[in-house]
């Protein structure tokens, strides 16, 4: 089969490698769609993990073979698969901090080499503990391109669940890339007033279409002033940092009222530093929160939101590329233009 293999030094090469062999309790999935996620891009661009690896974890495809002992799935089933599933019994799982579970941190899907998701390949091997709890069937009529949003939507639903959004809360969503736009949809669905910021005009247009009451370029207006003008001088109740840039969290604090919640969602690098006034947090009674990765508890709900069309996620897809176009797809995701948004790799395409 063909696979886009990370070979080190920020390099991804399309190579021919063996189709994975199955063990007991495992399934083989023919990958039809896999979204390009910035988590994987960071690992490639900063050489965070040793090569060779095959990345890609927003995966949708068709079951083509099952290992011994598998009864829940059969060849022909259309599925999405989560690459992380927790043990459910450890200290962190009992507190629903699933992303901190040691089993969760083990990647349970591979196309070859050290498990790393594998979706940028034509076939993936889904391991037994993922098969048991981390695979959802795709209903008829739902495209693979839409279905591969189930995992990223889950991460957003998890963050929104932690925030406990109330009706008529004013929510500032910083960044209107694919993730930011999903947050805009979810916040509006919760009955919130949404203020959206981004530097790309087409994304601001989409934010308005998906429910943002006000959307603007933060280079053209002061975000804190705009939020206060729309909240009788108080500031936003909630900020979701859906992108990462210098000064963004500090901006979030300035844009909020006392008692606000600020969700750090895209701040995943250990190189990022935030400098805040202790007074703004302590005396202002603000809450800084973090949310990372998906929740097994929200797996069914995230699948329902995507499969039902309640979240029109396929409208976020701007480009579809074959494996041979992997580098071009990565470049589009890393340096988005006026018309680029979600980039999907379709490994079964040849050109």
Residue, then its C-alpha position, 0 to 999 in steps of 0.5 A: x500500500x501507499x503511505x505518507x511516511x514522516x522520515x525526519x527533518x520535517x520531511x514526509x515521503x510517499x512510500x510503498x509499505x506492507x499492509x498491516x497484519x491483524x492480531x486477535x480483536x483487531x480490524x483493518x480499515x481502508x482509509x477514505x478520508x483523514x483530516x490534517x490536524x495541527x497537532x500532527x503538523x506540529x510533530x512534523x514541523x518541529x520533529x517532536x517524535x522519532x521517525x519513521x512514523x505515519x501520522x493522521x488521526x481524524x480517520x474515516x474508512x471501510x472495514x475490510x478485514x477483522x481479526x479473530x474474536x471480533x463480532x461487533x464489526x464486519x467487512x463492509x462496515x463504514x467507520x470512524x476510529x478514535x486513536x486514543x481510548x482510556x482504561x476507565x479505571x485508573x486515578x485519572x479516569x475515575x476523575x474523568x481526566x481521560x487525556x492524562x490516563x497512561x492507556x489513553x496516551x498509547x496510540x491504538x491505531x497504526x499503518x506501520x512503524x511506531x503507532x502514530x494514527x496512521x490515517x495518512x495511509x491507505x490502510x490502518x490496523x485498529x488495535x483491540x482496546x480501540x475496537x472495543x470502545x473507540x469505533x463508531x459506525x457511519x450511517x448511510x448517506x454520511x460522507x467519509x469527508x464529513x465523518x472524519x470530523x467526529x474526533x475533532x468535534x469531540x475535542x470541541x464538545x469536551x471543552x464546551x462541556x467543561x465551560x458550562x456555557x449558559x444561555x445568553x453568555x457572551x462568548x469570544x472565540x479567538x480564531x475561526x479556522x476549522x476548530x474555531x468555527x466548530x466552537x462558534x457553531x457549538x456556542x451558538x447552539x448553546x444559546x450564547x452570543x458569539x463574538x468571533x475574531x480572525x485575520x482572514x475575511x472569508x473565515x469571518x464571513x463563515x463565522x457570521x453564517x454559523x451564528x456569530x453576532x459580530x465577527x472582525x479582524x483583531x488587527x483593525x479593532x481593539x478586541x477588549x473594547x469591542x467586547x465591552x461595547x457589546x456587554x454594557x461595559x462588562x466584557x465577555x463571560x467566556x473566551x475560547x482560545x482556538x488559535x495560538x499566537x503571542x499575546x492571545x491569552x493576555x488579550x482574552x483576559x483584557x476582553x473579559x469581565x470579572x468571574x469569566x472563564x478562559x479556555x486554553x485550547x490551542x496552547x499545546x507547546x511547552x515553548x509558549x509562555x503567558x504573562x498575566x497580572x495576578x490581580x486580574x486572575x485573583x481579584x478578578x476571580x477569573x478562571x483559566x482552564x485547559x482542555x486537550x484531546x477527546x472524551x470517551x464519554x462524549x463519543x456518541x454525542x459528537x458522532x450524532x452531531x456530525x452524522x445528523x448534520x446538526x453541525x454542517x462540518x462538511x462546509x468547512x472542507x476547502x481542499x481534498x488532496x491525494x497522498x501524492x499531494x500530502x506536502x501541498x496539503x500540509x503547506x496549505x494548513x500551515x500557511x492558510x490563504x484566503x480560501x483554505x480551511x479544512x484540508x482532507x487527505x483521501x488516500x485512495x485517490x491517485x491524483 
